[in-house]
Amino acid sequence: MTANSSFGDRLTQVTAERGRLCVGIDPHPALLESWGLPVSAAGLAEFSSICVAAFGDTAAVVKPQVALFEEYGARGFAVLEGTLAALSQAGALTVADAKRGDIGSTMAAYARAWLSDGSPLACDALTVSPYLGFGSLDPAVELAEDTGRGLFVLAATSNPEGPSLQLSTTASGGSVAQSIVDAASQVNAAYEDVGPIGVVVGATVTEPPVLDNLGGAVLMPGVGAQGAGVEDVDWVAGAARRYALPNISRGILKVGPDVSALREAVEAASRDYPA
């Protein structure tokens, strides 16, 4: 992390250089086996090392799925710590996909774990859940702003169960998803360009919230193996396209474990999503 640089500044720079692709590191047990690796902390470490070599200097953003490290306990978290540090050293922005959400001092502790300078789990941005109320995220919002990091707040997700809650109507008449986007927009309004509070909106959603005034980044799962492509990303993002980050995991990881093949897959996909 560059001293005194904001998340928005770093995102603008890295996407201008590498495109807008976000690559997932999703070490599912079946994927470890398909790569010829043991389903163990040692296999996880080798998998992650290959991903760092392939993605660290090619992808703009890399998103490790925290749960798939956590299932190996302390050894899994140690691998994750090393992976986040190595990706940052190679120039990629890191998004820890932990989907943390709580209230008060507990939310503050989650924020310190992932967003504090000097934390072994420090990342460029963290996914968080607002479904205890957007205001419950205040400790994470404040720390992200203080340390020049970012958040991606779940808004309209690509899972089929999401719309039953996210498209519900609020007291003000809009959808829950739109209220989350609007709350993020209010934080970002204090920034001249792109603010620190992004949202997660699936590229496969059929009734997306309006993102035109977000002033932040949009993390977009559902691209590649789940069926969405360039046109879907552009349609969902609208005027926020410049900072729409399509996330591809399975579609790239399937070509591993060969590092050269993984690098070529990232470079090919990145060409579809220029800055």
GIVEN-V373775 format. One record per residue. RES is the residue in one letter. PSI is psi in degrees with one decimal (none if undefined). BURIAL is I if it has 16 or more other ideal C-beta (glycine too) atoms within 10 Angstrom, else O. D_FIRST is the distance of its C-alpha to the first C-alpha in Angstrom with 1 decimal. Layout:
res->RES psi->PSI burial->BURIAL d_first->D_FIRST
res->RES psi->PSI burial->BURIAL d_first->D_FIRST
This chain:
res->M psi->129.1 burial->O d_first->0.0
res->T psi->133.7 burial->O d_first->3.8
res->A psi->133.3 burial->O d_first->6.3
res->N psi->8.4 burial->O d_first->8.6
res->S psi->146.2 burial->O d_first->7.4
res->S psi->163.8 burial->I d_first->9.0
res->F psi->-43.0 burial->I d_first->9.1
res->G psi->-41.0 burial->I d_first->12.1
res->D psi->-45.2 burial->O d_first->10.8
res->R psi->-38.0 burial->I d_first->8.3
res->L psi->-42.8 burial->I d_first->11.3
res->T psi->-44.0 burial->I d_first->13.7
res->Q psi->-47.6 burial->I d_first->12.3
res->V psi->-34.3 burial->I d_first->11.9
res->T psi->-32.3 burial->I d_first->15.3
res->A psi->-34.0 burial->O d_first->16.9
res->E psi->-34.7 burial->O d_first->16.3
res->R psi->-3.2 burial->I d_first->17.0
res->G psi->-177.4 burial->I d_first->18.9
res->R psi->8.5 burial->I d_first->18.6
res->L psi->137.2 burial->I d_first->19.4
res->C psi->121.7 burial->I d_first->18.0
res->V psi->132.3 burial->I d_first->19.3
res->G psi->141.9 burial->I d_first->20.3
res->I psi->100.1 burial->I d_first->20.5
res->D psi->85.0 burial->I d_first->23.8
res->P psi->66.2 burial->I d_first->25.6
res->H psi->146.1 burial->O d_first->29.0
res->P psi->-41.5 burial->O d_first->31.7
res->A psi->-32.8 burial->O d_first->33.7
res->L psi->-39.8 burial->I d_first->30.9
res->L psi->-45.7 burial->I d_first->30.4
res->E psi->-39.8 burial->O d_first->34.2
res->S psi->-24.0 burial->O d_first->34.3
res->W psi->2.1 burial->I d_first->31.8
res->G psi->25.8 burial->O d_first->34.2
res->L psi->150.4 burial->I d_first->32.0
res->P psi->148.1 burial->O d_first->33.3
res->V psi->82.8 burial->I d_first->32.5
res->S psi->173.7 burial->O d_first->30.9
res->A psi->-33.3 burial->I d_first->27.8
res->A psi->-41.5 burial->O d_first->28.3
res->G psi->-39.5 burial->I d_first->28.7
res->L psi->-42.6 burial->I d_first->25.5
res->A psi->-42.5 burial->I d_first->23.6
res->E psi->-42.7 burial->I d_first->25.2
res->F psi->-47.6 burial->I d_first->24.5
res->S psi->-37.7 burial->I d_first->20.8
res->S psi->-40.8 burial->O d_first->20.7
res->I psi->-43.4 burial->I d_first->22.5
res->C psi->-41.1 burial->I d_first->20.2
res->V psi->-44.7 burial->I d_first->17.1
res->A psi->-34.4 burial->I d_first->19.1
res->A psi->-35.5 burial->I d_first->20.3
res->F psi->-25.7 burial->I d_first->17.4
res->G psi->-36.7 burial->I d_first->14.1
res->D psi->14.3 burial->O d_first->14.8
res->T psi->-43.9 burial->I d_first->17.2
res->A psi->145.8 burial->I d_first->16.2
res->A psi->-44.0 burial->I d_first->14.0
res->V psi->137.7 burial->I d_first->13.6
res->V psi->133.9 burial->I d_first->14.7
res->K psi->95.1 burial->I d_first->16.4
res->P psi->136.4 burial->I d_first->17.9
res->Q psi->107.3 burial->I d_first->21.0
res->V psi->-38.5 burial->I d_first->20.8
res->A psi->-32.5 burial->O d_first->24.6
res->L psi->-9.9 burial->I d_first->25.2
res->F psi->-40.4 burial->I d_first->23.3
res->E psi->-31.4 burial->O d_first->24.7
res->E psi->-12.2 burial->O d_first->28.2
res->Y psi->9.7 burial->I d_first->28.0
res->G psi->-146.4 burial->O d_first->27.4
res->A psi->-37.0 burial->O d_first->25.5
res->R psi->-35.3 burial->O d_first->25.3
res->G psi->-41.2 burial->I d_first->23.8
res->F psi->-34.9 burial->I d_first->21.0
res->A psi->-40.1 burial->I d_first->20.4
res->V psi->-42.3 burial->I d_first->20.1
res->L psi->-43.1 burial->I d_first->17.7
res->E psi->-48.0 burial->O d_first->15.4
res->G psi->-35.8 burial->O d_first->15.5
res->T psi->-45.7 burial->I d_first->15.1
res->L psi->-44.5 burial->I d_first->11.9
res->A psi->-42.8 burial->I d_first->10.4
res->A psi->-39.0 burial->I d_first->12.1
res->L psi->-43.4 burial->I d_first->11.2
res->S psi->-41.5 burial->I d_first->7.4
res->Q psi->-33.1 burial->O d_first->8.7
res->A psi->-7.5 burial->O d_first->11.0
res->G psi->-6.6 burial->I d_first->8.9
res->A psi->148.6 burial->I d_first->10.1
res->L psi->141.0 burial->I d_first->9.0
res->T psi->135.7 burial->I d_first->10.6
res->V psi->114.1 burial->I d_first->13.3
res->A psi->113.8 burial->I d_first->15.3
res->D psi->80.0 burial->I d_first->18.8
res->A psi->-19.4 burial->I d_first->20.3
res->K psi->47.9 burial->I d_first->22.2
res->R psi->146.1 burial->I d_first->22.4
res->G psi->125.5 burial->I d_first->24.8
res->D psi->-163.5 burial->I d_first->26.9
res->I psi->157.0 burial->O d_first->28.1
res->G psi->-132.3 burial->O d_first->27.7
res->S psi->-27.4 burial->O d_first->26.5
res->T psi->-42.6 burial->O d_first->25.9
res->M psi->-36.9 burial->I d_first->23.5
res->A psi->-37.8 burial->I d_first->21.8
res->A psi->-41.7 burial->O d_first->21.6
res->Y psi->-43.3 burial->I d_first->20.1
res->A psi->-45.0 burial->I d_first->17.4
res->R psi->-37.3 burial->I d_first->16.6
res->A psi->-37.9 burial->I d_first->16.6
res->W psi->-19.3 burial->I d_first->14.0
res->L psi->-1.6 burial->I d_first->12.0
res->S psi->141.5 burial->O d_first->12.1
res->D psi->133.6 burial->O d_first->9.8
res->G psi->-8.9 burial->O d_first->11.4
res->S psi->140.1 burial->O d_first->13.1
res->P psi->-18.2 burial->O d_first->13.9
res->L psi->11.0 burial->I d_first->13.7
res->A psi->133.4 burial->I d_first->10.4
res->C psi->171.8 burial->I d_first->9.4
res->D psi->-33.1 burial->I d_first->8.0
res->A psi->157.7 burial->I d_first->11.7
res->L psi->136.9 burial->I d_first->15.0
res->T psi->138.8 burial->I d_first->18.6
res->V psi->155.0 burial->I d_first->21.1
res->S psi->128.6 burial->I d_first->24.8
res->P psi->12.9 burial->I d_first->26.5
res->Y psi->16.8 burial->O d_first->30.0
res->L psi->16.1 burial->O d_first->30.7
res->G psi->135.5 burial->O d_first->30.2
res->F psi->-34.8 burial->I d_first->27.2
res->G psi->-21.6 burial->O d_first->27.4
res->S psi->-18.1 burial->I d_first->26.9
res->L psi->0.3 burial->I d_first->23.2
res->D psi->-43.2 burial->I d_first->22.9
res->P psi->-37.0 burial->I d_first->21.2
res->A psi->-39.4 burial->I d_first->18.3
res->V psi->-46.8 burial->I d_first->18.3
res->E psi->-42.6 burial->O d_first->18.2
res->L psi->-37.7 burial->I d_first->15.4
res->A psi->-43.2 burial->I d_first->13.2
res->E psi->-40.2 burial->I d_first->14.1
res->D psi->-34.9 burial->O d_first->13.6
res->T psi->3.1 burial->I d_first->10.1
res->G psi->30.1 burial->I d_first->8.8
res->R psi->-177.8 burial->I d_first->9.3
res->G psi->167.8 burial->I d_first->12.4
res->L psi->148.7 burial->I d_first->15.7
res->F psi->112.4 burial->I d_first->18.2
res->V psi->127.6 burial->I d_first->21.7
res->L psi->126.6 burial->I d_first->24.6
res->A psi->-69.3 burial->I d_first->27.1
res->A psi->96.6 burial->I d_first->29.4
res->T psi->164.9 burial->I d_first->28.9
res->S psi->-5.2 burial->I d_first->30.6
res->N psi->147.0 burial->O d_first->32.6
res->P psi->-20.5 burial->O d_first->36.3
res->E psi->-18.2 burial->O d_first->36.6
res->G psi->-46.9 burial->I d_first->34.0
res->P psi->-27.2 burial->I d_first->36.3
res->S psi->-28.0 burial->O d_first->38.8
res->L psi->-46.5 burial->O d_first->36.4
res->Q psi->-23.9 burial->I d_first->34.0
res->L psi->4.3 burial->I d_first->36.8
res->S psi->151.2 burial->O d_first->38.8
res->T psi->132.0 burial->O d_first->39.9
res->T psi->174.3 burial->O d_first->38.7
res->A psi->-26.8 burial->O d_first->41.0
res->S psi->-6.7 burial->O d_first->39.9
res->G psi->-16.5 burial->O d_first->40.9
res->G psi->-180.0 burial->O d_first->37.7
res->S psi->159.8 burial->I d_first->36.1
res->V psi->-43.9 burial->I d_first->33.8
res->A psi->-42.7 burial->I d_first->31.1
res->Q psi->-35.3 burial->I d_first->31.5
res->S psi->-33.9 burial->I d_first->31.3
res->I psi->-45.2 burial->I d_first->27.9
res->V psi->-42.2 burial->I d_first->26.7
res->D psi->-37.8 burial->I d_first->28.4
res->A psi->-40.3 burial->I d_first->26.8
res->A psi->-39.4 burial->I d_first->23.3
res->S psi->-36.6 burial->I d_first->24.4
res->Q psi->-39.5 burial->O d_first->25.5
res->V psi->-45.0 burial->I d_first->22.1
res->N psi->-17.6 burial->I d_first->20.5
res->A psi->-20.9 burial->O d_first->23.4
res->A psi->-5.1 burial->O d_first->21.9
res->Y psi->143.8 burial->I d_first->19.2
res->E psi->-38.5 burial->O d_first->20.4
res->D psi->-107.0 burial->O d_first->18.8
res->V psi->126.4 burial->I d_first->17.1
res->G psi->-179.2 burial->I d_first->16.6
res->P psi->-9.4 burial->I d_first->14.6
res->I psi->102.9 burial->I d_first->17.6
res->G psi->176.6 burial->I d_first->18.5
res->V psi->159.0 burial->I d_first->21.6
res->V psi->119.1 burial->I d_first->23.0
res->V psi->120.9 burial->I d_first->26.1
res->G psi->140.7 burial->I d_first->27.9
res->A psi->-9.9 burial->I d_first->29.0
res->T psi->-0.1 burial->I d_first->32.4
res->V psi->145.6 burial->I d_first->33.2
res->T psi->-18.1 burial->O d_first->36.4
res->E psi->70.6 burial->O d_first->36.1
res->P psi->152.5 burial->I d_first->32.5
res->P psi->158.5 burial->I d_first->31.5
res->V psi->124.1 burial->I d_first->31.2
res->L psi->1.9 burial->I d_first->27.6
res->D psi->-33.5 burial->O d_first->28.4
res->N psi->18.9 burial->O d_first->27.2
res->L psi->-45.5 burial->I d_first->24.2
res->G psi->21.3 burial->I d_first->21.6
res->G psi->-176.8 burial->I d_first->18.9
res->A psi->156.6 burial->I d_first->18.2
res->V psi->114.3 burial->I d_first->20.8
res->L psi->123.6 burial->I d_first->20.3
res->M psi->94.4 burial->I d_first->23.6
res->P psi->170.4 burial->I d_first->25.1
res->G psi->2.3 burial->I d_first->28.6
res->V psi->143.0 burial->I d_first->28.0
res->G psi->-112.6 burial->I d_first->29.7
res->A psi->-25.9 burial->O d_first->31.8
res->Q psi->-0.5 burial->I d_first->32.3
res->G psi->-19.1 burial->O d_first->33.9
res->A psi->152.6 burial->I d_first->31.8
res->G psi->-161.6 burial->O d_first->30.9
res->V psi->-46.6 burial->O d_first->29.8
res->E psi->-37.7 burial->O d_first->32.6
res->D psi->-44.3 burial->I d_first->31.9
res->V psi->-46.5 burial->I d_first->28.2
res->D psi->-40.1 burial->O d_first->29.3
res->W psi->-46.2 burial->O d_first->32.1
res->V psi->-41.2 burial->I d_first->30.2
res->A psi->-34.3 burial->I d_first->27.3
res->G psi->-131.2 burial->I d_first->29.6
res->A psi->-10.3 burial->O d_first->28.1
res->A psi->13.0 burial->I d_first->24.7
res->R psi->-38.6 burial->I d_first->24.7
res->R psi->-31.8 burial->O d_first->21.9
res->Y psi->26.3 burial->I d_first->19.3
res->A psi->122.8 burial->I d_first->21.5
res->L psi->93.5 burial->I d_first->19.7
res->P psi->130.5 burial->I d_first->22.6
res->N psi->121.2 burial->I d_first->22.0
res->I psi->126.5 burial->I d_first->24.0
res->S psi->-74.1 burial->I d_first->24.4
res->R psi->-39.5 burial->O d_first->28.0
res->G psi->-24.7 burial->O d_first->28.8
res->I psi->-44.4 burial->I d_first->26.3
res->L psi->-23.2 burial->I d_first->26.5
res->K psi->-20.2 burial->O d_first->30.3
res->V psi->-4.1 burial->O d_first->30.2
res->G psi->172.6 burial->I d_first->28.6
res->P psi->6.2 burial->I d_first->28.6
res->D psi->122.0 burial->O d_first->28.9
res->V psi->-41.8 burial->O d_first->25.4
res->S psi->-41.5 burial->O d_first->26.8
res->A psi->-39.5 burial->O d_first->28.4
res->L psi->-43.4 burial->I d_first->25.2
res->R psi->-42.8 burial->I d_first->23.3
res->E psi->-38.0 burial->O d_first->26.2
res->A psi->-40.7 burial->I d_first->26.3
res->V psi->-46.3 burial->I d_first->22.7
res->E psi->-37.5 burial->O d_first->23.3
res->A psi->-44.8 burial->O d_first->26.6
res->A psi->-36.3 burial->I d_first->25.4
res->S psi->-32.2 burial->I d_first->22.5
res->R psi->-24.7 burial->O d_first->25.3
res->D psi->-16.4 burial->O d_first->26.8
res->Y psi->66.2 burial->I d_first->23.9
res->P psi->164.2 burial->O d_first->22.8
res->A psi->none burial->I d_first->20.8
